[in-house]
Amino acid sequence: MERSPLAGPGLVRWSEGDFGLLVACNSAEMTAHLGGPETQEQLVSRHRRYLALEERGQMFRITLGGDSVGSIGFWETSWQGESAWETGWSVLPGFQGRGIAAAAARLVVGEARATGRHRRLHAFPSADHAASNGVCRKAGFTLGGEHDFEYPKGTWMRCNDWSVELSAAD
């Protein structure tokens, strides 16, 4: 669902050619709240997972005009005994602070809702990452509290649980 350059950010389904964007988002600055940069092998594995999501979620390249400016997606998770979607995003430094991530998050809410598969979409930004918590607030998510998460494997971090209702309760 690509949008016109004047309409704000758009989402394009993740494809084989998007590996370079994943590499560009792997700097120390971009991953400071996620345990630091990944190795080349980890990036290749992540790219393969993104391509293979199918009915278990969808990753997107965020576009603005003709530029690829970041990534966002949603994937299945289990949270507090409930199956749900989880979302996460990354916007390149030169495009941060313009509301792109919040606009993309609102678009992803619509994509996740359209699947009809899960009742809630969660985001788990680091509790001390003001920008990502602001994205959640601006995108219409509700704060559910702080929790300890293991991410990446072997590293514990304090995260906020933000969520948005996608459908009525079963």
N, C-alpha and C positions, 0 to 999 in steps of 0.2 A: 504494500500500500504506500507507494512513494507519493509525496506531496509536492506541489509546485514550490519553487525556490522562495516565493514570497509568503507562503503559508506557514512558515515556521518549520520545526523539525519534522522529519518523517521517519518511518521505519521500513527497512528493507530486510527481508529474511536473510539470515546468515548463510553464506555460501563458501565454497572452497576458496575463492579469491579473497576472503576477509582475514586470512591469517596475519597479514601485515598490520592490520588494525589491532589485533590482539597483541602483537609484538610492541606496537607503539604505546599501548596502554600499560606496559609492563615495567615502567620506570620506578625507581625508588620513591619519587614524589607521588606517583599514582597509586602505589601499593602500600604506602606507609601505614594505613589502617587495616591492612589485610595480611600482615605478616611479611611483607617485602616481596621483591620480584621473584618470579618463578624461573626455573631453568628452561632451556630450550626444549628439553624432553617433556617437561610439565606443560609447556605451552602447546606443543603438538598434541598431547593427550587432551587438553582442554578443548582445543579446536575440533578434534574428532568427536568429543562428547557433544559439543554444540551442534555439529552436523547431524548427529545421530538421535537427537531428542525426539523427533517425530511426535507421537501422541503424548509423550511425557513432558511436553513443553515446547518452547520455541525461543531461539535467540534471534536478535535483530541487530543490524548496523543502523546507527542513528545518522541521518543525513540532514544537512542544512545547505540549501542551494545544491550545488553539485559536489559538496565536500562530505566525506565520511568523518564524523566528529566524535564518535563514541559507539558504545554497544549497550544493549539492555536486553533482558529476556525474562522468561519465567520457566520454572521447572518444578516437578513434583517433589514434595517433601512431606514428612510426617511431623506435626507439631502438636505437642500435648495430647497425643492419642488421636488426632484428627488428620486425615489426608488433606493437603492444601497445596496451593502454588506458593513458591517463593520467588522473589524477584531481586535482581541486582543490576547495577549499571556502572558505567565508566564513561566520562566525558574528557576528551583531551584538554590539557591545560589552556591552550589558546582559545578555547570555546567555553570555559567555565565562567560562572557568574552571570550568565545571560538567560537563565531560566530554561535552558535546553533539557537538562535532566528531568526537571519537574514536568515539562510538557511531554517528554518521552515516556515518563512514568504513567501519566494519565492515558496515553495511547496504549501502553502495555496493560493497564487495568482493563481497557476495552477488549483487547485481544484475549486476555485470560477469561474475562466474563463470557466472551463469545464461544469458548469451548464448551461451556455448560458442565464442566467436569468437576470443579471444586467450589466450595462455598466461600473460601477466603483466599486472599493473596497477601502474603507477608513479606516484609523487608526487615533485615536484621543489621542495620548499620552499627558500627562501633559507637558506643555511648558517648565517646568524646569527639566524634566526627561531626562537627556542627553543620557543615555543608550538606552531608548526606541526610542528616536528621531533618534539615530544612526542606530538602527535596520531598521527603515523606509528608511533611506537614502541608507543603504547597500542592502536593498531588492528591490530597484528600484522605490520606491514611490516618488512622487513629492510633495513638500511643497506648500500648498495652503493658508496658513496664520493662525493666532491665532483667537480663538473664546472662549467665555465663555460657559461652559457646567455644567449642574446640574448632578453630579455623586459623590457618590450615592445620591439618592433623598434627597433633603434638604441641600445639600452641593454643592457650586459652585466652579469650578476650571477653570483655564486658560489652554486650550489645543491647540495643533497644529493640523491642518487638513492636513494629508498626504493622497494621493490617487494614485491609479494606474489604468490606462485604461485597461479594460478587453475585450472590443469589439468595433467595429466601431459604430458610432452614428446611431440611428434608422432612 
